[in-house]
């Protein structure tokens, strides 16, 4: 039972499916049925899960793990998050301008002038588009849209992303009169 050095969330186990120990799994991979191709999956508590069978269902995959042989054992896994080591993800299949969302975590978020707005601490999708969470000392966590307007450049080599703080919603867009452009007092 070993801890992963750089864990990447690959899936979350849901409800039991049937009586033979199968579970419904929400896969975060591009091809949900390829979940087993990344090797064994690991839980935060150090358990290792080997996929014996996998098949697609409506919005999930149905998985049978080695050692999970009945409904009771399957039900005990509900809500468990499964990870792999970052090194198990194939980098050779990525184009030059492609990356894994996990690679964004830990990058500094700066504007074009170099002013820091925190560090990327997570990437989320609540259904309306991807969001980056920024955290910094003395700042409350902030969510910004992961869009071309808000994130101008991703510089993995130098460990940073360059953002437009106005498009990201971190600053108000002020016009020449000092009023925010969306302000009701704006004398347009």
Contact map, one row per residue, 1 for C-alpha under 8 A:
11100000000000000000000000000000000000000000011100000000000000000000000000000000000000000000000000000000000000000000000000000000000000000000000000000000000000000000000000000000000000000000
11110000000000000000000000000000000000000000011000000000000000000000000000000000000000000000000000000000000000000000000000000000000000000000000000000000000000000000000000000000000000000000
11111000000000000000000000000000000000000001110000000000000000000000000000000000000000000000000000000000000000000000000000000000000000000000000000000000000000000000000000000000000000000000
01111110000000000000000000000000000000000100000000000000000000000000000000000000000110000000000000000000000000000000000000000000000000000000000000000000000000000000000000000000000000000000
00111110000000000000000000000000000000000000000000000000000000000000000000000000000010000000000000000000000000000000000000000000000000000000000000000000000000000000000000000000000000000000
00011111000000000000000000000000000000000000000000000000000000000000000000000000000011000000000000000000000000000000000000000000000000000000000000000000000000000000000000000000000000000000
00011111100000000000000000000000000000000000000000000000000000000000000000000000001111000000000000000000000000000000000000000000000000000000000000000000000000000000000000000000000000000000
00000111110000000000000000000000000000000000000000000000000000000000000000000000001111000000000000000100000000000000000000000000000000000000000000000000000000000000000000000000000000000000
00000011111000000000000000010000000000000000000000000000000000000000000000000000111100000000000000000000000000000000000000000000000000000000000000000000000000000000000000000000000000000000
00000001111100000000000000111000001000000000000000000000000000000000000000000000111100000000000000000000000000000000000000000000000000000000000000000000000000000000000000000000000000000000
00000000111110000000000011111000000000000000000000000000000000000000000000000000111000000000000000000000000000000000000000000000000000000000000000000000000000000000000000000000000000000000
00000000011111000000000011100000000000000000000000000000000000000000000000000011110000000000000000000000000000000000000000000000000000000000000000000000000000000000000000000000000000000000
00000000001111100000001111000000000000000000000000000000000000000000000000001111110000000000000000000000000000000000000000000000000000000000000000000000000000000000000000000000000000000000
00000000000111110000001111000000000000000000000000000000000000000000000000001111000000000000000000000000000000000000000000000000000000000000000000000000000000000000000000000000000000000000
00000000000011111000001110000000000000000000000000000000000000000000000001100100000000000000000000000000000000000000000000000000000000000000000000000000000000000000000000000000000000000000
00000000000001111100111100000000000000000000000000000000000000000000001001100100000000000000000000000000000000000000000000000000000000000000000000000000000000000000000000000000000000000000
00000000000000111111111100000000000000000000000000000000000001000000001001000000000000000000000000000000000000000000000000000000000000000000000000000000000000000000000000000000000000000000
00000000000000011111110000000000000000000000000000000000000000000000001000000000000000000000000000000000000000000000000000000000000000000000000000000000000000000000000000000000000000000000
00000000000000001111110000000000000000000000000000000000000000000000011000000000000000000000000000000000000000000000000000000000000000000000000000000000000000000000000000000000000000000000
00000000000000001111110000000000000000000000000000000000000000000000111000000000000000000000000000000000000000000000000000000000000000000000000000000000000000000000000000000000000000000000
00000000000000011111111000000000000000000000000000000000000000011001111111000000000000000000000000000000000000000000000000000000000000000000000000000000000000000000000000000000000000000000
00000000000000011111111100000000000000000000000000000000000001111001111001000000000000000000000000000000000000000000000000000000000000000000000000000000000000000000000000000000000000000000
00000000000011111000111110000000000000000000000000000000000001110000000001100000000000000000000000000000000000000000000000000000000000000000000000000000000000000000000000000000000000000000
00000000000011111000011111000000000000000000000000000000000111100000000000000000000000000000000000000000000000000000000000000000000000000000000000000000000000000000000000000000000000000000
00000000001111100000001111100000000000000000000000000000000111100000000000000000000000000000000000000000000000000000000000000000000000000000000000000000000000000000000000000000000000000000
00000000001111000000000111110000000000000000000000000000001110000000000000000000000000000000000000000000000000000000000000000000000000000000000000000000000000000000000000000000000000000000
00000000011100000000000011111001001000000000000000000000000110000000000000000000000000000000000000000000000000000000000000000000000000000000000000000000000000000000000000000000000000000000
00000000111000000000000001111101000000000000000000000000000000000000000000000000000000000000000000000000000000000000000000000000000000000000000000000000000000000000000000000000000000000000
00000000011000000000000000111111011000000000000000000000000000000000000000000000000000000000000000000000000000000000000000000000000000000000000000000000000000000000000000000000000000000000
00000000000000000000000000011111000000000000000000000000000000000000000000000000000000000000000000000000000000000000000000000000000000000000000000000000000000000000000000000000000000000000
00000000000000000000000000001111111000000000000000000000000000000000000000000000000000000000000000000000000000000000000000000000000000000000000000000000000000000000000000000000000000000000
00000000000000000000000000111111111000000000000000000001000110000000000000000000000000000000000000000000000000000000000000000000000000000000000000000000000000000000000000000000000000000000
00000000000000000000000000000011111100000000000000000111000010000000000000000000000000000000000000000000000000000000000000000000000000000000000000000000000000000000000000000000000000000000
00000000000000000000000000001011111111000000000000000000000000000000000000000000000000000000000000000000000000000000000000000000000000000000000000000000000000000000000000000000000000000000
00000000010000000000000000101011111111000000000000000000000000000000000000000000000000000000000000000000000000000000000000000000000000000000000000000000000000000000000000000000000000000000
00000000000000000000000000000000111111110000000001100100000000000000000000000000000000000000000000000000000000000000000000000000000000000000000000000000000000000000000000000000000000000000
00000000000000000000000000000000011111100000000000000000000000000000000000000000000000000000000000000000000000000000000000000000000000000000000000000000000000000000000000000000000000000000
00000000000000000000000000000000011111111000000000000000000000000000000000000000000100011000000000000000000000000000000000000000000000000000000000000000000000000000000000000000000000000000
00000000000000000000000000000000000111111000000001000000000000000000000000000000000100010000000000000000000000000000000000000000000000000000000000000000000000000000000000000000000000000000
00000000000000000000000000000000000101111100000111100000000000000000000000000000000100000000000000000000000000000000000000000000000000000000000000000000000000000000000000000000000000000000
00000000000000000000000000000000000001111110000111000000000000000000000000000000011100000000000000000000000000000000000000000000000000000000000000000000000000000000000000000000000000000000
00010000000000000000000000000000000000011111011110000000000000000000000000000000011100000000000000000000000000000000000000000000000000000000000000000000000000000000000000000000000000000000
00000000000000000000000000000000000000001111111110000000000000000000000000000001111000000000000000000000000000000000000000000000000000000000000000000000000000000000000000000000000000000000
00100000000000000000000000000000000000000111111000000000000000000000000000000000111000000000000000000000000000000000000000000000000000000000000000000000000000000000000000000000000000000000
00100000000000000000000000000000000000000011111000000000000000000000000000000000000000000000000000000000000000000000000000000000000000000000000000000000000000000000000000000000000000000000
11100000000000000000000000000000000000000111111100000000000000000000000000000000000000000000000000000000000000000000000000000000000000000000000000000000000000000000000000000000000000000000
11000000000000000000000000000000000000000111111110000000000000000000000000000000000000000000000000000000000000000000000000000000000000000000000000000000000000000000000000000000000000000000
10000000000000000000000000000000000000011110011111000000000000000000000000000000000000000000000000000000000000000000000000000000000000000000000000000000000000000000000000000000000000000000
00000000000000000000000000000000000000011110001111100000000000001100000000000000000000000000000000000000000000000000000000000000000000000000000000000000000000000000000000000000000000000000
00000000000000000000000000000000000100111000000111110000000000001100000000000000000000000000000000000000000000000000000000000000000000000000000000000000000000000000000000000000000000000000
00000000000000000000000000000000000100010000000011111100000000111100000000000000000000000000000000000000000000000000000000000000000000000000000000000000000000000000000000000000000000000000
00000000000000000000000000000000000000000000000001111100000000111100000000000000000000000000000000000000000000000000000000000000000000000000000000000000000000000000000000000000000000000000
00000000000000000000000000000000000000000000000000111110000000111000000000000000000000000000000000000000000000000000000000000000000000000000000000000000000000000000000000000000000000000000
00000000000000000000000000000000100100000000000000111111000011110000000000000000000000000000000000000000000000000000000000000000000000000000000000000000000000000000000000000000000000000000
00000000000000000000000000000000100000000000000000001111100011100000000000000000000000000000000000000000000000000000000000000000000000000000000000000000000000000000000000000000000000000000
00000000000000000000000000000001100000000000000000000111111111000000000000000000000000000000000000000000000000000000000000000000000000000000000000000000000000000000000000000000000000000000
00000000000000000000000000000000000000000000000000000011111111000000000000000000000000000000000000000000000000000000000000000000000000000000000000000000000000000000000000000000000000000000
00000000000000000000000000000000000000000000000000000001111110000000000000000000000000000000000000000000000000000000000000000000000000000000000000000000000000000000000000000000000000000000
00000000000000000000000001000000000000000000000000000001111110000000000000000000000000000000000000000000000000000000000000000000000000000000000000000000000000000000000000000000000000000000
00000000000000000000000111100001000000000000000000000001111111000000000000000000000000000000000000000000000000000000000000000000000000000000000000000000000000000000000000000000000000000000
00000000000000000000000111100001100000000000000000000111111111100000000000000000000000000000000000000000000000000000000000000000000000000000000000000000000000000000000000000000000000000000
00000000000000001000011110000000000000000000000000000111100111110000000000000000000000000000000000000000000000000000000000000000000000000000000000000000000000000000000000000000000000000000
00000000000000000000011110000000000000000000000000111110000011111000000000000000000000000000000000000000000000000000000000000000000000000000000000000000000000000000000000000000000000000000
00000000000000000000111000000000000000000000000000111100000001111101000000000000000000000000000000000000000000000000000000000000000000000000000000000000000000000000000000000000000000000000
00000000000000000000110000000000000000000000000011111000000000111111000000000000000000000000000000000000000000000000000000000000000000000000000000000000000000000000000000000000000000000000
00000000000000000000000000000000000000000000000011110000000000011111100000000000000000000000000000000000000000000000000000000000000000000000000000000000000000000000000000000000000000000000
00000000000000000000000000000000000000000000000000000000000000001111100000000000000000000000000000000000000000000000000000000000000000000000000000000000000000000000000000000000000000000000
00000000000000000000110000000000000000000000000000000000000000011111110011000000000000000000000000000000000000000000000000000000000000000000000000000000000000000000000000000000000000000000
00000000000000000001110000000000000000000000000000000000000000000111111011000000000000000000000000000000000000000000000000000000000000000000000000000000000000000000000000000000000000000000
00000000000000000011110000000000000000000000000000000000000000000001111111000000000000000000000000000000000000000000000000000000000000000000000000000000000000000000000000000000000000000000
00000000000000011111110000000000000000000000000000000000000000000000111111100000000000000000000000000000000000000000000000000000000000000000000000000000000000000000000000000000000000000000
00000000000000000000100000000000000000000000000000000000000000000000011111110000000000000000000000000000000000000000000000000000000000000000000000000000000000000000000000000000000000000000
00000000000000000000100000000000000000000000000000000000000000000001111111111000000000000000000000000000000000000000000000000000000000000000000000000000000000000000000000000000000000000000
00000000000000111000111000000000000000000000000000000000000000000001111111111100000000000000000000000000000000000000000000000000000000000000000000000000000000000000000000000000000000000000
00000000000000110000001000000000000000000000000000000000000000000000001111111100000000000000000000000000000000000000000000000000000000000000000000000000000000000000000000000000000000000000
00000000000000000000000000000000000000000000000000000000000000000000000111111100000000000000000000000000000000000000000000000000000000000000000000000000000000000000000000000000000000000000
00000000000011000000000000000000000000000000000000000000000000000000000011111111000000000000000000000000000000000000000000000000000000000000000000000000000000000000000000000000000000000000
00000000000011110000000000000000000000000000000000000000000000000000000001111111000000000000000000000000000000000000000000000000000000000000000000000000000000000000000000000000000000000000
00000000000111000000000000000000000000000000000000000000000000000000000000001111100000000000000000000000000000000000000000000000000000000000000000000000000000000000000000000000000000000000
00000000000111000000000000000000000000000010000000000000000000000000000000001111110000000000000000000000000000000000000000000000000000000000000000000000000000000000000000000000000000000000
00000000111110000000000000000000000000000011000000000000000000000000000000000011111000000000000000000000000000000000000000000000000000000000000000000000000000000000000000000000000000000000
00000000111110000000000000000000000000001111000000000000000000000000000000000001111100000000000000000000000000000000000000000000000000000000000000000000000000000000000000000000000000000000
00000011111000000000000000000000000000001111000000000000000000000000000000000000111110000000000000000000000000000000000000000000000000000000000000000000000000000000000000000000000000000000
00010011110000000000000000000000000001111100000000000000000000000000000000000000011111010000000000000000000000000000000000000000000000000000000000000000000000000000000000000000000000000000
00011111000000000000000000000000000000000000000000000000000000000000000000000000001111111000000000000000000000000000000000000000000000000000000000000000000000000000000000000000000000000000
00000111000000000000000000000000000000000000000000000000000000000000000000000000000111111000000000000000000000000000000000000000000000000000000000000000000000000000000000000000000000000000
00000000000000000000000000000000000000000000000000000000000000000000000000000000000011111100000000000000000000000000000000000000000000000000000000000000000000000000000000000000000000000000
00000000000000000000000000000000000001100000000000000000000000000000000000000000000111111100000000000000000000000000000000000000000000000000000000000000000000000000000000000000000000000000
00000000000000000000000000000000000001000000000000000000000000000000000000000000000011111110000000000000000000000000000000000000000000000000000000000000000000000000000000000000000000000000
00000000000000000000000000000000000000000000000000000000000000000000000000000000000000111111110000000000000000000000000000000000000000000000000000000000000000000000000000000000000000000000
00000000000000000000000000000000000000000000000000000000000000000000000000000000000000001111110000000000000000000000000000000000000000000000000000000000000000000000000000000000000000000000
00000000000000000000000000000000000000000000000000000000000000000000000000000000000000000111110000000000000000000000000000000000000000000000000000000000000000000000000000000000000000000000
00000000000000000000000000000000000000000000000000000000000000000000000000000000000000000111111000000000000000000000000000000000000000000000000000000000000000000000000000000000000000000000
00000000000000000000000000000000000000000000000000000000000000000000000000000000000000000111111111100000000000000000000000000000000000000000000000000000000000000000000000000000000000000000
00000000000000000000000000000000000000000000000000000000000000000000000000000000000000000000111111000000000000000000000000000000000000000000000000000000000000000000000000000000000000000000
00000000000000000000000000000000000000000000000000000000000000000000000000000000000000000000011111000000000000000000000000000000000000000000000000000000000000000000000000000000000000000000
00000000000000000000000000000000000000000000000000000000000000000000000000000000000000000000011111100000000000000000000000000000000000000000000000000000000000000000000000000000000000000000
00000000000000000000000000000000000000000000000000000000000000000000000000000000000000000000011111110000000000000000000000000000000000000000000000000000000000000000000000000000000000000000
00000000000000000000000000000000000000000000000000000000000000000000000000000000000000000000010011111010000000000000000000000000000000000000000000000000000000000000000000000000000000000000
00000000000000000000000000000000000000000000000000000000000000000000000000000000000000000000000001111111000000000000000000000000000000000000000000000000000000000000000000000000000000000000
00000000000000000000000000000000000000000000000000000000000000000000000000000000000000000000000000111111100000000000000000100000000000000000000000000000000000000000000000000000000000000000
00000001000000000000000000000000000000000000000000000000000000000000000000000000000000000000000000011111100000000000000000100000000000000000000000000000000000000000000000000000000000000000
00000000000000000000000000000000000000000000000000000000000000000000000000000000000000000000000000111111110000000000000000000000000000000000000000000000000100000000000000000000000000000000
00000000000000000000000000000000000000000000000000000000000000000000000000000000000000000000000000011111111000000000000101100000000000000000000000000000000100000000000000000000000000000000
00000000000000000000000000000000000000000000000000000000000000000000000000000000000000000000000000001111111000000000001111100000000000000000000000000000000000000000000000000000000000000000
00000000000000000000000000000000000000000000000000000000000000000000000000000000000000000000000000000011111100000000001110000000000000000000000000000000000000100000000000000000000000000000
00000000000000000000000000000000000000000000000000000000000000000000000000000000000000000000000000000001111110000000001100000000000000000000000000000000000100111000000000000000000000000000
00000000000000000000000000000000000000000000000000000000000000000000000000000000000000000000000000000000011111000001111100000000000000000000000000000000000000111000000000000000000000000000
00000000000000000000000000000000000000000000000000000000000000000000000000000000000000000000000000000000001111100001111100000000000001000000000000000000000000011110000000000000000000000000
00000000000000000000000000000000000000000000000000000000000000000000000000000000000000000000000000000000000111111111110000000000000000000000000000000000000000011110000000000000000000000000
00000000000000000000000000000000000000000000000000000000000000000000000000000000000000000000000000000000000011111111100000000000000000000000000000000000000000000111100000000000000000000000
00000000000000000000000000000000000000000000000000000000000000000000000000000000000000000000000000000000000001111110000000000000000000000000000000000000000000000111000000000000000000000000
00000000000000000000000000000000000000000000000000000000000000000000000000000000000000000000000000000000000001111110000000000000000000000000000000000000000000000000000000000000000000000000
00000000000000000000000000000000000000000000000000000000000000000000000000000000000000000000000000000000000001111111000000000000000000000000000000000000000000000000000000000000000000000000
00000000000000000000000000000000000000000000000000000000000000000000000000000000000000000000000000000000000001111111100000000000000000000000000000000000000000000000000000000000000000000000
00000000000000000000000000000000000000000000000000000000000000000000000000000000000000000000000000000000000111100111110000000000000000000000000000000000000000000000000000000000000000000000
00000000000000000000000000000000000000000000000000000000000000000000000000000000000000000000000000000000000111100011111000000000000001110000000000000000000000000000000000000000000000000000
00000000000000000000000000000000000000000000000000000000000000000000000000000000000000000000000000000000000111000001111100000000000001111010000000000000000000000000000000000000000000000000
00000000000000000000000000000000000000000000000000000000000000000000000000000000000000000000000000000000111110000000111110000000000001110000000000000000000000000000000000000000000000000000
00000000000000000000000000000000000000000000000000000000000000000000000000000000000000000000000000000001111110000000011111100000000111100000000000000000000000000000000000000000000000000000
00000000000000000000000000000000000000000000000000000000000000000000000000000000000000000000000000000000110000000000001111100000000111100000000000000000000000000000000000000000000000000000
00000000000000000000000000000000000000000000000000000000000000000000000000000000000000000000000000000001100000000000000111110000000111000000000000000000000000000000000000000000000000000000
00000000000000000000000000000000000000000000000000000000000000000000000000000000000000000000000000001101100000000000000111111000011110000000000000000000000000000000000000000000000000000000
00000000000000000000000000000000000000000000000000000000000000000000000000000000000000000000000000000000000000000000000001111100011110000000000000000000000000000000000000000000000000000000
00000000000000000000000000000000000000000000000000000000000000000000000000000000000000000000000000000000000000000000000000111111111000000000000000000000000000000000000000000000000000000000
00000000000000000000000000000000000000000000000000000000000000000000000000000000000000000000000000000000000000000000000000011111110000000000000000000000000000000000000000000000000000000000
00000000000000000000000000000000000000000000000000000000000000000000000000000000000000000000000000000000000000000000000000001111110000000000000000000000000000000000000000000000000000000000
00000000000000000000000000000000000000000000000000000000000000000000000000000000000000000000000000000000000000000000000000001111110000000000000000000000000000000000000000000000000000000000
00000000000000000000000000000000000000000000000000000000000000000000000000000000000000000000000000000000000000000000000000001111111000000000000011000000000000000000000000000000000000000000
00000000000000000000000000000000000000000000000000000000000000000000000000000000000000000000000000000000000000000000000000111111111100000000000011100000000000000000000000000000000000000000
00000000000000000000000000000000000000000000000000000000000000000000000000000000000000000000000000000000000000000000000000111000111110000000001111000000000000000000000000000000000000000000
00000000000000000000000000000000000000000000000000000000000000000000000000000000000000000000000000000000000000000000000111110000011111000000001111000000000000000000000000000000000000000000
00000000000000000000000000000000000000000000000000000000000000000000000000000000000000000000000000000000000000000000000111110000001111100000111100000000000000000000000000000000000000000000
00000000000000000000000000000000000000000000000000000000000000000000000000000000000000000000000000000000000010000000111111000000000111110000111100000000000000000000000000000000000000000000
00000000000000000000000000000000000000000000000000000000000000000000000000000000000000000000000000000000000000000000111110000000000011111011110000000000000000000000000000000000000000000000
00000000000000000000000000000000000000000000000000000000000000000000000000000000000000000000000000000000000000000000111000000000000001111111100000000000000000000000000000000000000000000000
00000000000000000000000000000000000000000000000000000000000000000000000000000000000000000000000000000000000000000000010000000000000000111110000000000000000000000000000000000000000000000000
00000000000000000000000000000000000000000000000000000000000000000000000000000000000000000000000000000000000000000000000000000000000000011111000000000000000000000000000000000000000000000000
00000000000000000000000000000000000000000000000000000000000000000000000000000000000000000000000000000000000000000000010000000000000000111111100000000000000000000000000000000000000000000000
00000000000000000000000000000000000000000000000000000000000000000000000000000000000000000000000000000000000000000000000000000000000000110111110000000000000000000000000000000000000000000000
00000000000000000000000000000000000000000000000000000000000000000000000000000000000000000000000000000000000000000000000000000000000011110011111000000000000000000000000000000000000000000000
00000000000000000000000000000000000000000000000000000000000000000000000000000000000000000000000000000000000000000000000000000000000011100001111100000000000000000000000000000000000000000000
00000000000000000000000000000000000000000000000000000000000000000000000000000000000000000000000000000000000000000000000000000000001111000000111110000000000000000000000000000000000000000000
00000000000000000000000000000000000000000000000000000000000000000000000000000000000000000000000000000000000000000000000000000000001111000000011111000100000000000000000111000000000000000000
00000000000000000000000000000000000000000000000000000000000000000000000000000000000000000000000000000000000000000000000000000000111100000000001111100110000000000000000100000000000000000000
00000000000000000000000000000000000000000000000000000000000000000000000000000000000000000000000000000000000000000000000000000000111100000000000111110110000000000000000000000000000000000000
00000000000000000000000000000000000000000000000000000000000000000000000000000000000000000000000000000000000000000000000000000000010000000000000011111110000000000000000000000000000000000000
00000000000000000000000000000000000000000000000000000000000000000000000000000000000000000000000000000000000000000000000000000000000000000000000001111111000000000000000000000000000000000000
00000000000000000000000000000000000000000000000000000000000000000000000000000000000000000000000000000000000000000000000000000000000000000000000000111111000000000001001100000000000000000000
00000000000000000000000000000000000000000000000000000000000000000000000000000000000000000000000000000000000000000000000000000000000000000000000111111111000000000011111100000000000000000000
00000000000000000000000000000000000000000000000000000000000000000000000000000000000000000000000000000000000000000000000000000000000000000000000011111111110000001111000100000000000000000000
00000000000000000000000000000000000000000000000000000000000000000000000000000000000000000000000000000000000000000000000000000000000000000000000000011111110000001111000000000000000000000000
00000000000000000000000000000000000000000000000000000000000000000000000000000000000000000000000000000000000000000000000000000000000000000000000000000011111000001110000000000000000000000000
00000000000000000000000000000000000000000000000000000000000000000000000000000000000000000000000000000000000000000000000000000000000000000000000000000011111100011100000000000000000000000000
00000000000000000000000000000000000000000000000000000000000000000000000000000000000000000000000000000000000000000000000000000000000000000000000000000000111111111100000000000000000000000000
00000000000000000000000000000000000000000000000000000000000000000000000000000000000000000000000000000011001000000000000000000000000000000000000000000000011111111000000000000000000000000000
00000000000000000000000000000000000000000000000000000000000000000000000000000000000000000000000000000000000000000000000000000000000000000000000000000000001111110000000000000000000000000000
00000000000000000000000000000000000000000000000000000000000000000000000000000000000000000000000000000000000000000000000000000000000000000000000000000000001111110000000000000000000000000000
00000000000000000000000000000000000000000000000000000000000000000000000000000000000000000000000000000000011100000000000000000000000000000000000000000000001111111000000000000000000000000000
00000000000000000000000000000000000000000000000000000000000000000000000000000000000000000000000000000000001111000000000000000000000000000000000000000000011111111100000000000000000000000000
00000000000000000000000000000000000000000000000000000000000000000000000000000000000000000000000000000000001111000000000000000000000000000000000000000011111100111110000000000000000000000000
00000000000000000000000000000000000000000000000000000000000000000000000000000000000000000000000000000000000011110000000000000000000000000000000000000011111000011111000000000000000000000000
00000000000000000000000000000000000000000000000000000000000000000000000000000000000000000000000000000000000011110000000000000000000000000000000000000111100000001111100100000000000000000000
00000000000000000000000000000000000000000000000000000000000000000000000000000000000000000000000000000000000000110000000000000000000000000000000000001111000000000111111100000000000000000000
00000000000000000000000000000000000000000000000000000000000000000000000000000000000000000000000000000000000000100000000000000000000000000000000000000100000000000011111111100000000000000000
00000000000000000000000000000000000000000000000000000000000000000000000000000000000000000000000000000000000000000000000000000000000000000000000000000100000000000001111111111000000000000000
00000000000000000000000000000000000000000000000000000000000000000000000000000000000000000000000000000000000000000000000000000000000000000000000000001100000000000001111111000000000000000000
00000000000000000000000000000000000000000000000000000000000000000000000000000000000000000000000000000000000000000000000000000000000000000000000110001110000000000011111111100000000000000000
00000000000000000000000000000000000000000000000000000000000000000000000000000000000000000000000000000000000000000000000000000000000000000000000100000000000000000000111111110000000000000000
00000000000000000000000000000000000000000000000000000000000000000000000000000000000000000000000000000000000000000000000000000000000000000000000100000000000000000000111111110000000000000000
00000000000000000000000000000000000000000000000000000000000000000000000000000000000000000000000000000000000000000000000000000000000000000000000000000000000000000000110111111000000000000000
00000000000000000000000000000000000000000000000000000000000000000000000000000000000000000000000000000000000000000000000000000000000000000000000000000000000000000000010011111100000110000000
00000000000000000000000000000000000000000000000000000000000000000000000000000000000000000000000000000000000000000000000000000000000000000000000000000000000000000000010000111110000110000000
00000000000000000000000000000000000000000000000000000000000000000000000000000000000000000000000000000000000000000000000000000000000000000000000000000000000000000000000000011111111110000000
00000000000000000000000000000000000000000000000000000000000000000000000000000000000000000000000000000000000000000000000000000000000000000000000000000000000000000000000000001111111110000000
00000000000000000000000000000000000000000000000000000000000000000000000000000000000000000000000000000000000000000000000000000000000000000000000000000000000000000000000000000111111000000000
00000000000000000000000000000000000000000000000000000000000000000000000000000000000000000000000000000000000000000000000000000000000000000000000000000000000000000000000000000111111000000000
00000000000000000000000000000000000000000000000000000000000000000000000000000000000000000000000000000000000000000000000000000000000000000000000000000000000000000000000000000111111100000000
00000000000000000000000000000000000000000000000000000000000000000000000000000000000000000000000000000000000000000000000000000000000000000000000000000000000000000000000000000111111110101100
00000000000000000000000000000000000000000000000000000000000000000000000000000000000000000000000000000000000000000000000000000000000000000000000000000000000000000000000000011110011111100100
00000000000000000000000000000000000000000000000000000000000000000000000000000000000000000000000000000000000000000000000000000000000000000000000000000000000000000000000000011110001111100100
00000000000000000000000000000000000000000000000000000000000000000000000000000000000000000000000000000000000000000000000000000000000000000000000000000000000000000000000000000000000111110100
00000000000000000000000000000000000000000000000000000000000000000000000000000000000000000000000000000000000000000000000000000000000000000000000000000000000000000000000000000000001111111100
00000000000000000000000000000000000000000000000000000000000000000000000000000000000000000000000000000000000000000000000000000000000000000000000000000000000000000000000000000000000001111100
00000000000000000000000000000000000000000000000000000000000000000000000000000000000000000000000000000000000000000000000000000000000000000000000000000000000000000000000000000000001000111110
00000000000000000000000000000000000000000000000000000000000000000000000000000000000000000000000000000000000000000000000000000000000000000000000000000000000000000000000000000000001111111111
00000000000000000000000000000000000000000000000000000000000000000000000000000000000000000000000000000000000000000000000000000000000000000000000000000000000000000000000000000000000000001111
00000000000000000000000000000000000000000000000000000000000000000000000000000000000000000000000000000000000000000000000000000000000000000000000000000000000000000000000000000000000000000111
